[in-house]
Every structure is written in structure tokens, then in C-alpha cells.
Amino acid sequence: MFGRKTDPQAIADHKAAKRALHDNQRQEERAGIREETGIYRELNARVLETEKCVPWYRR
């Protein structure tokens, strides 16, 4: 458990996916979109997929 090294690329991928999701959220809120869109679902799925390789304390 302790001493495991997390792949820096996995962390970067996760942060990039979260950033894209949040940017999309702000854009959709400005446009008045209140429901989930296809883009939101794709970005959210990407966040969930990249999250698997990153420990909770690095998210």
C-alpha cells in the first residue's frame, strides 16, 4: 500500500479530463443548458475511466 508510485501520466490525464468536464460545465451553464448532454456523458465517462488509475489522495 505505502510506497507505491503513481504514474505521473495517469495523474495528468485525470486532471485534464476533470478540467475538460468543468470547462464544459461552465459553457453549458452559460448557454442555459440544465440537463445532461451527450458531451457531458462522454467527458464524465472519461473522468471515471481515468480515475481508476489514480489514488483518492491524488485526485
C-alpha positions as CSV (number, residue, x, y, z in Angstrom):
1,M,0.0,0.0,0.0
2,F,2.6,2.5,1.0
3,G,5.5,3.3,-1.3
4,R,3.6,2.6,-4.5
5,K,4.4,5.1,-7.2
6,T,1.6,6.5,-9.2
7,D,2.2,7.0,-12.9
8,P,2.5,10.8,-13.4
9,Q,0.9,10.4,-16.8
10,A,-2.2,8.9,-15.2
11,I,-2.5,11.9,-12.8
12,A,-2.1,14.3,-15.7
13,D,-4.7,12.5,-17.8
14,H,-7.1,12.6,-14.9
15,K,-6.6,16.3,-14.2
16,A,-7.0,17.1,-17.9
17,A,-10.2,15.1,-18.1
18,K,-11.6,16.9,-15.0
19,R,-10.6,20.2,-16.4
20,A,-12.4,19.5,-19.7
21,L,-15.5,18.4,-17.8
22,H,-15.5,21.6,-15.7
23,D,-14.9,23.8,-18.7
24,N,-17.8,22.1,-20.5
25,Q,-20.0,22.6,-17.4
26,R,-19.3,26.3,-17.3
27,Q,-20.0,26.6,-21.1
28,E,-23.3,24.7,-20.8
29,E,-24.4,26.7,-17.8
30,R,-23.8,30.0,-19.7
31,A,-25.8,28.6,-22.6
32,G,-28.7,27.8,-20.2
33,I,-28.5,24.0,-20.6
34,R,-29.8,22.3,-17.5
35,E,-29.9,18.6,-18.5
36,E,-27.1,16.2,-19.2
37,T,-25.9,16.3,-22.8
38,G,-24.0,13.7,-24.8
39,I,-20.8,15.7,-24.5
40,Y,-21.2,15.8,-20.7
41,R,-21.7,12.0,-20.6
42,E,-18.6,11.4,-22.7
43,L,-16.5,13.7,-20.6
44,N,-17.8,12.3,-17.4
45,A,-17.1,8.7,-18.6
46,R,-13.5,9.8,-19.4
47,V,-13.1,11.2,-15.8
48,L,-14.4,8.0,-14.3
49,E,-12.1,5.9,-16.5
50,T,-9.0,7.9,-15.7
51,E,-9.9,7.9,-12.0
52,K,-9.3,4.2,-11.7
53,C,-5.5,4.6,-12.0
54,V,-5.2,7.5,-9.6
55,P,-5.4,7.0,-5.8
56,W,-8.1,9.1,-4.0
57,Y,-5.5,11.4,-2.3
58,R,-4.1,12.4,-5.7
59,R,-7.4,13.3,-7.3
